[in-house]
Amino acid sequence: MKAEILKALKKRPQRQVLTASNILLTAYILIALAAPAIAPQNPYDPLQVYGWEASSPPGTQGSGGYLYLLGTDGLGRDILSCILYGLRISLVVSVTSAAIAALIGLTAGVSAAYFGKWVDVAIMRLVDLQLSLPTILIALIAIVTLGPGIDRIILALIIAQWATYARLARGIALSEAHKPYMDAARLLRMPTSRIIFRHLLPNSIGPAVTLIPIEIGHAVALEATLSFLGLGIPIDKPSLGSTVANGFQYLMTGQYWISLFPGLALFGLIASINLVGEDVRRRLDPRSRAA
């Protein structure tokens, strides 16, 4: 009885952290969806941006009737509005890239396991080559080759992330490829595409579901890094990474708020996604649950 009480007490802080992470991530998503309705200013509209109010400190009352609660950046845009709109871009880029990378990687990994021989060798050597390099390096090479832009940074993140899913899917599909239901499908002479997409792939994606939330958080961090380096989202579009980058040059002059508040929002977003993703992995992965 005493051991059970101690175990429950140890789990309580963890549950509180997970509950707070779920609430925070839900708030981020709702705020991103409602950004046009709740943002004090549209940072994309030049008619609502007053350049002479650039770098205004937090709490400044603007001439356009705006209260710059978190101040303005070097272009005169309201920092709070940039954060709200930036959440939309960061979430769209990360979720879209992670979903497409998962689809491509899972298909490639399952195909390598099913066909074997030279198909397996070709796909897995490419996967090994990519996984031997840092993900940020792959993303940098891709974005430098493709050029800046939202669509191009999504493509760069897909290129940087698909190999992780392919390696995971191949390992699972190898154990599924020779099970009785797969032998029965071959004996019935079903089309190869139907065997892969109707039978093998659905039975191989379970563990990948636990990887997707973590890779979404990774994609947010990659997008922010590329935007901070000036290679991601264009500077005129307020993603969280580009907003932090806009204020970097002003840090030495004491205008900390331009980078601080977007940086805190970015930190909270990545932390909440990673914690929720880790909880999803723990719940769905039997080995993690047993441990």
Helices and strands as residue ranges (DSSP letters): H 2-33, H 35-38, G 46-48, G 51-53, E 60-61, E 67-68, H 79-115, H 117-131, H 135-146, H 150-176, H 180-187, H 192-194, I 195-200, H 206-228, H 240-248, G 251-253, H 257-284, H 286-290
